Amino acid sequence: MKIGIIGSGDVAKTLGSGFLKHGHDVMMGTREPGKLAGWAKQNPKGHLGNFADTAKFAELVVLSVKGTAAAAALRGAGVANLAGKTVIDTTNPIADAAPTNGVLKFFTNLDESLLEQLQREFTEVHFVKAFNSVGAACMVDPQFKGGKPSMFICGNDAPAKKTVTTILTEFGWETEDMGTVEAARAIEPLCMLWCIPGFVRSDWVHAFKLLR
Ligand SMILES: NC(=O)c1ccc[n+]([C@@H]2O[C@H](COP(=O)([O-])OP(=O)(O)OC[C@H]3O[C@@H](n4cnc5c(N)ncnc54)[C@H](OP(=O)(O)O)[C@@H]3O)[C@@H](O)[C@H]2O)c1
């Protein structure tokens, strides 16, 4: 598939390389192409563009920007370029404030997630929350002694979730579909839980698994 990644941070770079590794065509979108010069050198098959070029190029978009900038980045990408497309939302609503004893602060609350805010503004987009509950280093082909980890996803469009499930399977994950966008009220805070061992004891290598 043609994948457009909006962002230039660790998540964007990791997923960009991961999609190339798994045989997809990738464009990375940034406001500052210089930030991706190193990535471009290591990934000569990848393309670079701005947010709008990237959304236009893409059959499937990945949103990997700072949570506070998520809506602005999508506006920059252009509603018309995103309409009808699946957008994997990797973002977390982390506030611009220091964590308390390793617990991050969010700018959302338990009755409204960032995903719901985005879905409400960009009604034509098929958002699927995914990849937000694990660190970038473990996103592609994760290797854990405990076996395949679980990726919790949600979204309102069933075909979009099917596409994302196929990608997650390619990337070595078991997908756990938690339902519609409201489930992001529970999935986004998994990021807070995932980060605590990192902030408290520098342990950043782990993932969640749903046992039955
Ligand atoms: N890091 C992780 O391990 C991890 C894991 C799971 C989920 N997440 C979530 O994934 C997202 C990306 O995380 P990250 O660590 O890779 O990067 P980040 O540092 O959170 O975000 C960097 C990106 O945000 C964009 N950005 C910042 N301010 C902006 C603005 N005002 N308007 C438009 N774009 C703006 C930048 O775009 P330009 O390139 O144009 O400067 C850049 O691409 C975040 O929401 C994060 O919470 C992160």
The ligand as a Tripos MOL2 file, in Angstrom:
@<TRIPOS>MOLECULE
LIG
   48    52     1     0     0
SMALL
NO_CHARGES

@<TRIPOS>ATOM
      1 N1          7.7270    8.0750   21.2800 N.am      1 LIG1
      2 C1          7.0760    6.9330   21.5270 C.2       1 LIG1
      3 O1          7.7060    5.9200   21.8460 O.2       1 LIG1
      4 C2          5.5780    6.8960   21.3890 C.ar      1 LIG1
      5 C3          4.9130    5.6730   21.5440 C.ar      1 LIG1
      6 C4          3.5370    5.6010   21.3340 C.ar      1 LIG1
      7 C5          2.8350    6.7390   20.9880 C.ar      1 LIG1
      8 N2          3.4980    7.9390   20.8780 N.ar      1 LIG1
      9 C6          2.7280    9.1150   20.4610 C.3       1 LIG1
     10 O2          2.9730    9.2640   19.0630 O.3       1 LIG1
     11 C7          3.0520   10.6540   18.7160 C.3       1 LIG1
     12 C8          4.4140   10.9330   18.0850 C.3       1 LIG1
     13 O3          5.4120   10.7390   19.0610 O.3       1 LIG1
     14 P1          6.9600   11.0000   18.7540 P.3       1 LIG1
     15 O4          7.6630   10.7360   20.0360 O.co2     1 LIG1
     16 O5          7.3660   10.2620   17.5440 O.co2     1 LIG1
     17 O6          7.0310   12.5240   18.3360 O.3       1 LIG1
     18 P2          6.6860   13.8900   19.1340 P.3       1 LIG1
     19 O7          7.9660   14.4710   19.5940 O.co2     1 LIG1
     20 O8          5.6270   13.6580   20.1400 O.co2     1 LIG1
     21 O9          6.0890   14.7640   17.9450 O.3       1 LIG1
     22 C9          6.9090   15.2100   16.9380 C.3       1 LIG1
     23 C10         6.0770   15.5950   15.7760 C.3       1 LIG1
     24 O10         5.0710   16.5220   16.1320 O.3       1 LIG1
     25 C11         4.9300   17.4760   15.0960 C.3       1 LIG1
     26 N3          4.4810   18.7700   15.6240 N.ar      1 LIG1
     27 C12         4.8860   19.3540   16.7780 C.ar      1 LIG1
     28 N4          4.2550   20.5500   16.9010 N.ar      1 LIG1
     29 C13         3.4720   20.7060   15.8000 C.ar      1 LIG1
     30 C14         2.5760   21.7160   15.3550 C.ar      1 LIG1
     31 N5          2.3670   22.8180   16.0700 N.pl3     1 LIG1
     32 N6          1.9040   21.5210   14.1970 N.ar      1 LIG1
     33 C15         2.1010   20.4010   13.4720 C.ar      1 LIG1
     34 N7          2.9410   19.4090   13.8390 N.ar      1 LIG1
     35 C16         3.6210   19.5690   14.9840 C.ar      1 LIG1
     36 C17         6.3060   17.5860   14.4790 C.3       1 LIG1
     37 O11         6.1210   17.9160   13.1150 O.3       1 LIG1
     38 P3          7.3130   18.4650   12.1810 P.3       1 LIG1
     39 O12         8.0060   17.2480   11.6490 O.co2     1 LIG1
     40 O13         6.6150   19.1960   11.0990 O.co2     1 LIG1
     41 O14         8.1860   19.3000   13.0610 O.co2     1 LIG1
     42 C18         6.8830   16.2140   14.6710 C.3       1 LIG1
     43 O15         6.6680   15.4110   13.5410 O.3       1 LIG1
     44 C19         2.8030   11.4270   20.0080 C.3       1 LIG1
     45 O16         1.4490   11.7830   20.0620 O.3       1 LIG1
     46 C20         3.1460   10.4180   21.1070 C.3       1 LIG1
     47 O17         2.4330   10.6540   22.3100 O.3       1 LIG1
     48 C21         4.8410    8.0320   21.0730 C.ar      1 LIG1
@<TRIPOS>BOND
     1     1     2 1
     2     2     3 2
     3     2     4 1
     4     4     5 ar
     5     4    48 ar
     6     5     6 ar
     7     6     7 ar
     8     7     8 ar
     9     8     9 1
    10     8    48 ar
    11     9    10 1
    12     9    46 1
    13    10    11 1
    14    11    12 1
    15    11    44 1
    16    12    13 1
    17    13    14 1
    18    14    15 2
    19    14    16 1
    20    14    17 1
    21    17    18 1
    22    18    19 2
    23    18    20 1
    24    18    21 1
    25    21    22 1
    26    22    23 1
    27    23    24 1
    28    23    42 1
    29    24    25 1
    30    25    26 1
    31    25    36 1
    32    26    27 ar
    33    26    35 ar
    34    27    28 ar
    35    28    29 ar
    36    29    30 ar
    37    29    35 ar
    38    30    31 1
    39    30    32 ar
    40    32    33 ar
    41    33    34 ar
    42    34    35 ar
    43    36    37 1
    44    36    42 1
    45    37    38 1
    46    38    39 2
    47    38    40 1
    48    38    41 1
    49    42    43 1
    50    44    45 1
    51    44    46 1
    52    46    47 1
@<TRIPOS>SUBSTRUCTURE
     1 LIG1         1 GROUP 0 **** ****
